[in-house]
Amino acid sequence: MRCLVRNKTEFEYFPYDGVETDLNDDGEHTGEFHHSYGQPVTYKGNISTPSGQTQHTFYGEDIRYTHTLVMGKDVGITEAGIIRWKGHMYEVTAVRPSLNSISIALRRITDGEDDPIGPEPEPEPEPDGDGE
């Protein structure tokens, strides 16, 4: 029932590409690194707040998460990605497959943390329609 089409909402998934070294203006390494993420992939799934002890221990005792995402099998989401949903960024903290679906624990990235992807792109302005 949690994977019904009417229960699904659209979100973007940014797959983890790896670690890149930072360069200064002269092209020299600064000694600092940052995480790199790929282009977004749009998926649909059921995102909800976690509830109940069964779900809480399902991911383990030390997993911090704020939302649960339930989807069908074979979606390609790994534990090292970022999800943008309703204007907020979420880190994938745990992925647990079951027989017919996959449950994913998400932790909301708060305002005090660095946004690994950046702001949501602005929508393209629509033409006026007066031919200019």
DSSP file (Angstrom, degrees, kcal/mol; ACC not computed):
  #  RESIDUE AA STRUCTURE BP1 BP2  ACC     N-H-->O    O-->H-N    N-H-->O    O-->H-N    TCO  KAPPA ALPHA  PHI   PSI    X-CA   Y-CA   Z-CA
    1    1 A M    >         0   0    0      0, 0.0     3,-1.4     0, 0.0     6,-0.1   0.000 360.0 360.0 360.0 -31.8    0.0    0.0    0.0
    2    2 A R  T 3   +     0   0    0      1,-0.3    68,-0.2    69,-0.1    44,-0.1   0.675 360.0  53.9 -71.5 -14.8    2.9    2.4    0.7
    3    3 A C  T 3  S+     0   0    0     68,-0.1    -1,-0.3    42,-0.1    69,-0.1   0.199  76.7 132.5-104.1  15.5    4.0    2.1   -2.9
    4    4 A L    X   -     0   0    0     -3,-1.4     3,-1.1     1,-0.1     4,-0.5  -0.360  65.8-122.0 -64.0 147.3    0.7    3.0   -4.6
    5    5 A V  G >  S+     0   0    0      1,-0.3     3,-1.3     2,-0.2    -1,-0.1   0.872 110.7  57.0 -60.1 -38.9    1.0    5.6   -7.3
    6    6 A R  G 3  S+     0   0    0      1,-0.3    -1,-0.3     3,-0.0    -2,-0.0   0.719 104.2  53.9 -68.8 -19.5   -1.4    8.0   -5.6
    7    7 A N  G <  S+     0   0    0     -3,-1.1    40,-0.3    -6,-0.1    -1,-0.3   0.534  89.9 101.9 -88.6  -6.7    0.8    8.0   -2.5
    8    8 A K    <   -     0   0    0     -3,-1.3     2,-0.3    -4,-0.5    38,-0.2  -0.509  50.1-166.9 -86.6 146.6    4.0    9.0   -4.4
    9    9 A T  E     -A   45   0A   0     36,-3.2    36,-2.1    -2,-0.2     2,-0.2  -0.944  25.9-109.4-127.0 151.3    5.6   12.4   -4.5
   10   10 A E  E     +A   44   0A   0     -2,-0.3    76,-0.3    34,-0.2     2,-0.3  -0.570  42.3 161.2 -84.7 141.5    8.3   13.6   -6.9
   11   11 A F  E     -A   43   0A   0     32,-2.2    32,-2.4    -2,-0.2     2,-0.4  -0.956  34.1-116.5-149.3 165.6   11.8   14.4   -5.7
   12   12 A E  E     -AB  42  84A   0     72,-2.3    72,-2.4    -2,-0.3     2,-0.5  -0.894  20.2-157.2-109.3 138.6   15.3   14.8   -7.1
   13   13 A Y  E     -AB  41  83A   0     28,-2.7    28,-2.3    -2,-0.4    70,-0.2  -0.963   0.8-160.0-115.8 128.5   18.2   12.5   -6.2
   14   14 A F  E     - B   0  82A   0     68,-3.5    68,-1.8    -2,-0.5    25,-0.1  -0.919  18.3-141.1-107.4 107.7   21.8   13.6   -6.6
   15   15 A P        -     0   0    0      0, 0.0    23,-3.2     0, 0.0     2,-0.3  -0.383  23.1-107.0 -70.7 147.1   24.2   10.6   -6.8
   16   16 A Y  E     -G   37   0B   0     21,-0.2    21,-0.3     1,-0.1     3,-0.1  -0.580  33.1-178.5 -75.3 128.2   27.6   10.9   -5.0
   17   17 A D  E     -     0   0B   0     19,-3.1     2,-0.3     1,-0.3    20,-0.2   0.708  44.4-104.1 -99.6 -26.6   30.5   11.3   -7.5
   18   18 A G  E     -G   36   0B   0     18,-1.3    18,-3.3     2,-0.0     2,-0.4  -0.906  47.5 -41.4 136.3-164.9   33.4   11.4   -5.0
   19   19 A V  E     -G   35   0B   0     -2,-0.3     2,-0.3    16,-0.2    16,-0.2  -0.873  47.2-166.5-107.2 134.0   35.8   13.8   -3.4
   20   20 A E  E     -G   34   0B   0     14,-3.0    14,-2.3    -2,-0.4     2,-0.3  -0.908  20.2-121.7-118.1 148.1   37.5   16.6   -5.3
   21   21 A T  E     -G   33   0B   0     -2,-0.3     2,-0.3    12,-0.2    12,-0.2  -0.665  27.2-120.9 -87.2 143.5   40.4   18.7   -4.3
   22   22 A D  E     -     0   0B   0     10,-2.9     8,-2.2    -2,-0.3     9,-0.5  -0.616  25.3-156.7 -83.1 142.2   40.0   22.5   -4.1
   23   23 A L  E     -G   29   0B   0     -2,-0.3     6,-0.2     6,-0.2     2,-0.0  -0.910   8.0-134.6-118.3 146.3   42.2   24.7   -6.2
   24   24 A N    >   -     0   0    0      4,-2.5     3,-1.6    -2,-0.4     6,-0.0  -0.177  45.1 -81.9 -84.9-172.3   43.2   28.3   -5.7
   25   25 A D  T 3  S+     0   0    0      1,-0.3    -1,-0.1     2,-0.1    -2,-0.0   0.757 130.4  54.7 -64.8 -24.9   43.1   31.0   -8.4
   26   26 A D  T 3  S-     0   0    0      2,-0.1    -1,-0.3     3,-0.0     3,-0.1   0.442 119.3-108.3 -87.9  -0.1   46.6   29.9   -9.6
   27   27 A G  S <  S+     0   0    0     -3,-1.6     2,-0.3     1,-0.3    -2,-0.1   0.625  75.2 135.1  84.0  13.7   45.4   26.3  -10.1
   28   28 A E        -     0   0    0      1,-0.1    -4,-2.5     2,-0.0    -1,-0.3  -0.677  63.2 -99.2 -95.8 151.2   47.4   25.0   -7.1
   29   29 A H  E     -G   23   0B   0     -2,-0.3    -6,-0.2    -6,-0.2    -1,-0.1  -0.446  24.4-161.5 -68.2 136.7   45.9   22.6   -4.5
   30   30 A T  E     -     0   0B   0     -8,-2.2    -1,-0.1     2,-0.3    -7,-0.1   0.581  40.4-114.5 -93.2 -12.2   44.8   24.3   -1.3
   31   31 A G  E    S+     0   0B   0     -9,-0.5     2,-0.3     1,-0.4    -8,-0.1   0.412  82.5 111.7  89.9  -1.5   44.8   21.1    0.8
   32   32 A E  E     -     0   0B   0    -10,-0.3   -10,-2.9     2,-0.0    -1,-0.4  -0.752  49.4-159.8-105.1 154.8   41.0   21.3    1.2
   33   33 A F  E     -G   21   0B   0     -2,-0.3     2,-0.3   -12,-0.2   -12,-0.2  -0.880   6.0-167.1-129.3 158.7   38.5   18.9   -0.3
   34   34 A H  E     -G   20   0B   0    -14,-2.3   -14,-3.0    -2,-0.3     2,-0.3  -0.985  28.4-107.2-143.8 155.2   34.8   18.9   -1.0
   35   35 A H  E     -G   19   0B   0     -2,-0.3     2,-0.4   -16,-0.2   -16,-0.2  -0.586  31.1-147.1 -81.7 142.5   32.2   16.2   -2.0
   36   36 A S  E     -G   18   0B   0    -18,-3.3   -19,-3.1    -2,-0.3   -18,-1.3  -0.908  10.7-165.5-114.5 138.7   31.0   16.2   -5.5
   37   37 A Y  E     -G   16   0B   0     -2,-0.4   -21,-0.2   -21,-0.3    44,-0.1  -0.935  15.1-126.8-124.7 146.9   27.5   15.1   -6.6
   38   38 A G        -     0   0    0    -23,-3.2     3,-0.1    -2,-0.3    -1,-0.1   0.013  46.3 -60.0 -79.5-172.7   26.2   14.3  -10.1
   39   39 A Q        -     0   0    0      1,-0.1    -1,-0.2   -25,-0.1   -26,-0.1  -0.379  66.5 -94.4 -68.8 147.3   23.3   15.6  -12.1
   40   40 A P        -     0   0    0      0, 0.0     2,-0.4     0, 0.0   -26,-0.2  -0.332  31.7-157.4 -68.4 145.3   19.8   15.2  -10.5
   41   41 A V  E     -A   13   0A   0    -28,-2.3   -28,-2.7    -3,-0.1     2,-0.4  -0.989  16.8-132.2-119.3 130.1   17.6   12.2  -11.3
   42   42 A T  E     +A   12   0A   0     -2,-0.4     2,-0.3   -30,-0.2   -30,-0.2  -0.713  33.4 166.3 -88.7 129.3   13.9   12.6  -10.8
   43   43 A Y  E     -A   11   0A   0    -32,-2.4   -32,-2.2    -2,-0.4     2,-0.4  -0.809  27.6-134.8-128.3 170.1   12.1    9.8   -8.9
   44   44 A K  E     +A   10   0A   0     -2,-0.3     2,-0.3   -34,-0.2   -34,-0.2  -0.997  38.1 138.0-127.7 138.1    8.7    9.3   -7.3
   45   45 A G  E     -A    9   0A   0    -36,-2.1   -36,-3.2    -2,-0.4     2,-0.8  -0.963  55.6 -85.7-163.7 174.9    8.2    7.7   -3.9
   46   46 A N  E     -C   70   0A   0     24,-2.4    24,-2.4    -2,-0.3     2,-0.5  -0.849  41.4-173.5 -97.1 109.7    6.4    7.9   -0.6
   47   47 A I  E     +C   69   0A   0     -2,-0.8     2,-0.3   -40,-0.3    22,-0.2  -0.909  17.3 152.0-105.9 126.4    8.2   10.3    1.8
   48   48 A S  E     -C   68   0A   0     20,-2.8    20,-3.9    -2,-0.5     3,-0.0  -0.949  48.2 -91.6-146.7 165.2    6.8   10.4    5.4
   49   49 A T        -     0   0    0     -2,-0.3    18,-0.2    18,-0.2     2,-0.1  -0.573  51.5-106.3 -77.1 144.1    7.9   11.1    8.9
   50   50 A P        +     0   0    0      0, 0.0     2,-0.3     0, 0.0    -1,-0.1  -0.382  43.2 174.3 -71.7 148.7    9.0    8.0   10.8
   51   51 A S        +     0   0    0      1,-0.1     4,-0.4    -2,-0.1     3,-0.0  -0.984  34.4  33.1-152.9 144.4    6.8    6.7   13.5
   52   52 A G  S  > S-     0   0    0     -2,-0.3     4,-1.5     2,-0.1    -1,-0.1   0.180  77.6 -95.1  92.5 150.1    6.8    3.6   15.7
   53   53 A Q  H  > S+     0   0    0      1,-0.2     4,-2.2     2,-0.2     5,-0.2   0.810 117.2  63.1 -69.4 -31.8    9.5    1.6   17.4
   54   54 A T  H  > S+     0   0    0      1,-0.2     4,-0.9     2,-0.2    -1,-0.2   0.929 108.0  41.0 -62.5 -45.9    9.6   -1.0   14.5
   55   55 A Q  H  > S+     0   0    0     -4,-0.4     4,-0.9     1,-0.2     3,-0.2   0.879 111.2  58.5 -66.8 -37.0   10.7    1.6   12.0
   56   56 A H  H  < S+     0   0    0     -4,-1.5     4,-0.4     1,-0.2     3,-0.4   0.897 113.3  36.3 -63.6 -41.6   13.1    3.2   14.4
   57   57 A T  H  < S+     0   0    0     -4,-2.2    -1,-0.2     1,-0.2    -2,-0.2   0.581  98.9  82.1 -86.8  -9.2   15.1    0.0   15.0
   58   58 A F  H  < S+     0   0    0     -4,-0.9    -1,-0.2     1,-0.2    -2,-0.2   0.878 100.7  36.3 -60.7 -38.9   14.7   -1.1   11.4
   59   59 A Y  S  < S-     0   0    0     -4,-0.9    -1,-0.2    -3,-0.4    -2,-0.2   0.617 125.5 -97.5 -89.3 -14.5   17.6    1.1   10.4
   60   60 A G    >   -     0   0    0     -4,-0.4     3,-0.5     1,-0.1    -1,-0.3  -0.432  32.9 -82.5 115.3 166.9   19.6    0.5   13.6
   61   61 A E  T 3  S+     0   0    0      1,-0.2    -1,-0.1    -2,-0.2    -3,-0.1   0.793 120.9  48.5 -78.8 -28.8   20.1    2.4   16.9
   62   62 A D  T 3  S+     0   0    0     -3,-0.1     2,-0.5     2,-0.1    -1,-0.2   0.306  81.5 111.8 -99.0   9.8   22.8    4.9   15.8
   63   63 A I    <   -     0   0    0     -3,-0.5     2,-0.6    -7,-0.2    -4,-0.1  -0.737  53.6-154.2 -87.9 124.0   21.1    6.1   12.6
   64   64 A R        +     0   0    0     -2,-0.5     2,-0.3    41,-0.1    -2,-0.1  -0.872  30.3 150.5 -96.4 123.2   19.9    9.7   12.7
   65   65 A Y        -     0   0    0     -2,-0.6    42,-0.3     1,-0.1     3,-0.1  -0.995  36.2-167.1-151.9 154.8   17.0   10.4   10.3
   66   66 A T  S    S+     0   0    0     40,-3.3     2,-0.3    -2,-0.3    41,-0.2   0.619  76.0  27.7-115.0 -21.7   14.0   12.7   10.0
   67   67 A H  E     - D   0 106A   0     39,-2.1    39,-2.8   -18,-0.2     2,-0.4  -0.944  63.6-138.0-140.3 159.9   12.0   11.1    7.2
   68   68 A T  E     -CD  48 105A   0    -20,-3.9   -20,-2.8    -2,-0.3     2,-0.5  -0.976  11.7-160.3-121.3 135.0   11.4    7.7    5.6
   69   69 A L  E     -CD  47 104A   0     35,-2.9    35,-2.9    -2,-0.4     2,-0.5  -0.965   5.8-168.2-114.8 127.1   11.2    7.1    1.9
   70   70 A V  E     +CD  46 103A   0    -24,-2.4   -24,-2.4    -2,-0.5     2,-0.3  -0.971  18.3 156.5-118.4 128.5    9.6    4.0    0.5
   71   71 A M  E     - D   0 102A   0     31,-2.3    31,-2.6    -2,-0.5   -26,-0.1  -0.859  43.5 -86.1-139.5 171.6    9.9    3.0   -3.1
   72   72 A G  E     - D   0 101A   0     -2,-0.3    29,-0.2    29,-0.2     3,-0.2  -0.213  61.9 -77.9 -70.7 172.9    9.8    0.0   -5.4
   73   73 A K  S    S+     0   0    0     27,-0.6    -1,-0.2     1,-0.2    29,-0.1  -0.171 103.0  29.3 -71.6 165.2   12.8   -2.2   -5.9
   74   74 A D        +     0   0    0      1,-0.1    -1,-0.2    27,-0.1    -2,-0.1   0.910  66.3 140.4  55.1  57.1   15.9   -1.4   -8.1
   75   75 A V        -     0   0    0     -3,-0.2    -1,-0.1     2,-0.1    -2,-0.1   0.611  60.5-124.7-102.9 -15.1   15.9    2.4   -8.0
   76   76 A G        +     0   0    0      1,-0.3     2,-0.5   -61,-0.0    -3,-0.0   0.644  57.1 145.0  83.8  14.8   19.6    3.0   -7.8
   77   77 A I        -     0   0    0    -62,-0.1    -1,-0.3     2,-0.0     2,-0.2  -0.765  27.2-170.2 -88.9 129.3   19.6    5.1   -4.7
   78   78 A T    >   -     0   0    0     -2,-0.5     3,-1.0    26,-0.0    16,-0.1  -0.606  37.5-101.3-112.7 174.3   22.7    4.5   -2.5
   79   79 A E  T 3  S+     0   0    0      1,-0.2    -2,-0.0    -2,-0.2    -1,-0.0   0.436 113.4  63.1 -75.8   2.1   23.7    5.6    1.0
   80   80 A A  T 3  S+     0   0    0    -64,-0.1    -1,-0.2    11,-0.1     2,-0.2   0.078  84.6  99.0-114.8  25.1   25.9    8.3   -0.3
   81   81 A G    <   -     0   0    0     -3,-1.0    11,-2.2   -66,-0.1     2,-0.4  -0.514  60.2-131.2-110.1 176.5   23.4   10.6   -2.1
   82   82 A I  E     -BE  14  91A   0    -68,-1.8   -68,-3.5     9,-0.2     2,-0.4  -0.968  15.5-156.3-126.0 141.4   21.5   13.7   -1.5
   83   83 A I  E     -BE  13  90A   0      7,-3.2     7,-2.9    -2,-0.4     2,-0.5  -0.965   3.7-155.7-120.4 135.4   17.7   14.2   -2.1
   84   84 A R  E     +BE  12  89A   0    -72,-2.4   -72,-2.3    -2,-0.4     2,-0.4  -0.957  24.9 163.5-108.7 122.7   15.9   17.6   -2.7
   85   85 A W  E >   - E   0  88A   0      3,-2.4     3,-1.8    -2,-0.5   -74,-0.1  -0.985  65.0 -11.0-143.3 126.8   12.3   17.5   -1.8
   86   86 A K  T 3  S-     0   0    0     -2,-0.4     3,-0.1   -76,-0.3    -1,-0.1   0.840 127.9 -54.2  52.9  39.1    9.9   20.4   -1.2
   87   87 A G  T 3  S+     0   0    0      1,-0.2     2,-0.3    32,-0.0    -1,-0.3   0.459 117.2 105.0  81.5   0.5   12.8   22.9   -1.3
   88   88 A H  E <   -E   85   0A   0     -3,-1.8    -3,-2.4     2,-0.0     2,-0.4  -0.840  65.3-127.6-115.4 153.3   14.8   21.1    1.4
   89   89 A M  E     -E   84   0A   0     20,-0.4    20,-2.8    -2,-0.3     2,-0.4  -0.811  23.1-170.2-100.7 139.6   17.9   19.0    1.1
   90   90 A Y  E     -EF  83 108A   0     -7,-2.9    -7,-3.2    -2,-0.4     2,-0.4  -0.989  15.4-139.2-130.5 137.3   18.1   15.5    2.7
   91   91 A E  E     -EF  82 107A   0     16,-3.2    16,-2.5    -2,-0.4     2,-0.6  -0.797  22.7-124.1 -93.2 135.6   21.1   13.2    3.2
   92   92 A V  E     + F   0 106A   0    -11,-2.2    14,-0.2    -2,-0.4     3,-0.1  -0.713  36.4 170.4 -78.3 117.1   20.5    9.5    2.6
   93   93 A T  E     +     0   0A   0     12,-2.7     2,-0.3    -2,-0.6    -1,-0.2   0.694  59.9   8.4-104.9 -22.8   21.6    7.8    5.8
   94   94 A A  E     - F   0 105A   0     11,-1.1    11,-2.6   -16,-0.1     2,-0.4  -0.972  52.9-159.7-158.8 143.9   20.5    4.2    5.4
   95   95 A V  E     + F   0 104A   0     -2,-0.3     9,-0.2     9,-0.2   -16,-0.1  -0.993  12.9 179.9-126.6 123.1   19.0    2.0    2.7
   96   96 A R  E     - F   0 103A   0      7,-3.3     7,-2.6    -2,-0.4     2,-0.1  -0.919  11.8-156.6-128.6 105.7   17.2   -1.2    3.6
   97   97 A P  E     - F   0 102A   0      0, 0.0     5,-0.2     0, 0.0     2,-0.2  -0.481  12.1-177.0 -77.2 150.6   15.7   -3.4    0.9
   98   98 A S        -     0   0    0      3,-3.0     0, 0.0    -2,-0.1     0, 0.0  -0.637  46.7 -75.9-128.5-168.4   12.8   -5.8    1.5
   99   99 A L  S    S+     0   0    0     -2,-0.2   -26,-0.1     1,-0.2     3,-0.0   0.917 123.3   7.5 -61.5 -48.4   11.0   -8.3   -0.6
  100  100 A N  S    S+     0   0    0    -28,-0.1   -27,-0.6   -27,-0.0     2,-0.3   0.462 129.6  24.7-116.3  -3.9    8.9   -5.9   -2.7
  101  101 A S  E     -D   72   0A   0    -29,-0.2    -3,-3.0    -5,-0.0     2,-0.4  -0.868  65.0-122.9-149.0 179.5   10.2   -2.4   -1.8
  102  102 A I  E     -DF  71  97A   0    -31,-2.6   -31,-2.3    -2,-0.3     2,-0.4  -1.000  16.4-151.9-134.1 134.0   13.1   -0.5   -0.4
  103  103 A S  E     -DF  70  96A   0     -7,-2.6    -7,-3.3    -2,-0.4     2,-0.4  -0.906  12.4-167.7-108.2 134.0   13.0    1.8    2.7
  104  104 A I  E     -DF  69  95A   0    -35,-2.9   -35,-2.9    -2,-0.4     2,-0.4  -0.981  13.6-142.0-127.3 127.1   15.4    4.7    2.8
  105  105 A A  E     -DF  68  94A   0    -11,-2.6   -12,-2.7    -2,-0.4   -11,-1.1  -0.760  20.9-165.0 -88.7 131.1   16.2    6.8    5.9
  106  106 A L  E     -DF  67  92A   0    -39,-2.8   -40,-3.3    -2,-0.4   -39,-2.1  -0.928  10.0-159.2-118.7 140.1   16.7   10.5    5.2
  107  107 A R  E     - F   0  91A   0    -16,-2.5   -16,-3.2    -2,-0.4     2,-0.2  -0.980  24.4-124.7-118.7 124.9   18.2   13.2    7.4
  108  108 A R  E     - F   0  90A   0     -2,-0.5     2,-0.7   -18,-0.2   -18,-0.3  -0.458  19.0-129.4 -69.6 133.3   17.3   16.8    6.8
  109  109 A I        -     0   0    0    -20,-2.8   -20,-0.4    -2,-0.2    -1,-0.1  -0.759  30.9-139.6 -83.5 117.9   20.3   19.1    6.2
  110  110 A T    >   -     0   0    0     -2,-0.7     3,-1.3     1,-0.1    -1,-0.0  -0.183  21.5-102.1 -79.4 170.5   19.7   22.0    8.5
  111  111 A D  T 3  S+     0   0    0      1,-0.3     4,-0.1     4,-0.0    -1,-0.1   0.784 118.3  59.7 -63.3 -29.3   20.4   25.7    7.8
  112  112 A G  T 3  S+     0   0    0      2,-0.1    -1,-0.3     3,-0.0     2,-0.2   0.666  94.7  78.7 -75.0 -16.1   23.6   25.7    9.8
  113  113 A E  S <  S-     0   0    0     -3,-1.3     2,-0.2     1,-0.1    -4,-0.0  -0.568  94.2 -96.3 -91.8 156.0   25.2   23.0    7.6
  114  114 A D        -     0   0    0     -2,-0.2    -1,-0.1     1,-0.1    -2,-0.1  -0.507  33.7-125.7 -69.1 136.1   26.7   23.5    4.2
  115  115 A D        -     0   0    0     -2,-0.2    -1,-0.1     1,-0.2    -4,-0.0  -0.759  18.9-159.2 -82.2 112.0   24.3   22.8    1.3
  116  116 A P  S    S+     0   0    0      0, 0.0   -79,-0.2     0, 0.0    -1,-0.2   0.715  86.6  34.9 -69.9 -19.4   26.2   20.3   -0.8
  117  117 A I  S    S-     0   0    0      1,-0.2    -2,-0.1   -81,-0.1   -80,-0.0   0.777 103.3-128.9-103.7 -34.2   24.2   20.9   -4.0
  118  118 A G        -     0   0    0      3,-0.0    -1,-0.2     2,-0.0    -4,-0.0  -0.483  46.9 -31.9 104.9 177.9   23.4   24.7   -3.8
  119  119 A P  S    S-     0   0    0      0, 0.0     3,-0.1     0, 0.0   -32,-0.0  -0.231  72.9 -91.1 -69.8 159.8   20.1   26.5   -4.1
  120  120 A E        -     0   0    0    -33,-0.1    -2,-0.0     1,-0.1     2,-0.0  -0.464  51.9-102.5 -66.2 138.3   17.3   25.2   -6.3
  121  121 A P        -     0   0    0      0, 0.0    -1,-0.1     0, 0.0     3,-0.1  -0.332  36.0-110.2 -65.2 145.8   17.6   26.7   -9.8
  122  122 A E        -     0   0    0      1,-0.1     2,-0.0    -3,-0.1     0, 0.0  -0.509  37.4-106.7 -72.3 141.4   15.2   29.5  -10.6
  123  123 A P        -     0   0    0      0, 0.0    -1,-0.1     0, 0.0     3,-0.1  -0.376  39.8 -98.7 -67.7 149.7   12.4   28.6  -13.1
  124  124 A E        -     0   0    0      1,-0.1     2,-0.1    -3,-0.1     0, 0.0  -0.445  42.4-109.0 -66.2 136.4   12.8   30.0  -16.6
  125  125 A P        -     0   0    0      0, 0.0    -1,-0.1     0, 0.0     3,-0.1  -0.451  32.9-121.5 -68.3 141.7   10.7   33.2  -17.2
  126  126 A E        -     0   0    0     -2,-0.1     0, 0.0     1,-0.1     0, 0.0  -0.575  31.5-100.9 -82.4 145.2    7.7   32.6  -19.4
  127  127 A P        -     0   0    0      0, 0.0    -1,-0.1     0, 0.0     0, 0.0  -0.295  24.9-123.7 -64.3 151.0    7.5   34.7  -22.6
  128  128 A D        -     0   0    0      1,-0.1    -2,-0.0    -3,-0.1     0, 0.0   0.802  32.8-130.6 -66.3 -30.0    5.1   37.6  -22.5
  129  129 A G  S    S+     0   0    0      0, 0.0    -1,-0.1     0, 0.0    -3,-0.0   0.485  80.3 108.2  91.3   2.4    3.1   36.4  -25.5
  130  130 A D  S    S-     0   0    0      0, 0.0    -2,-0.0     0, 0.0     0, 0.0   0.285  96.4-103.3 -97.2  12.4    3.2   39.7  -27.3
  131  131 A G              0   0    0      1,-0.0     0, 0.0     0, 0.0     0, 0.0   0.474 360.0 360.0  88.9   2.5    5.8   38.5  -29.9
  132  132 A E              0   0    0      0, 0.0    -1,-0.0     0, 0.0     0, 0.0   0.440 360.0 360.0 -96.9 360.0    8.9   40.2  -28.5
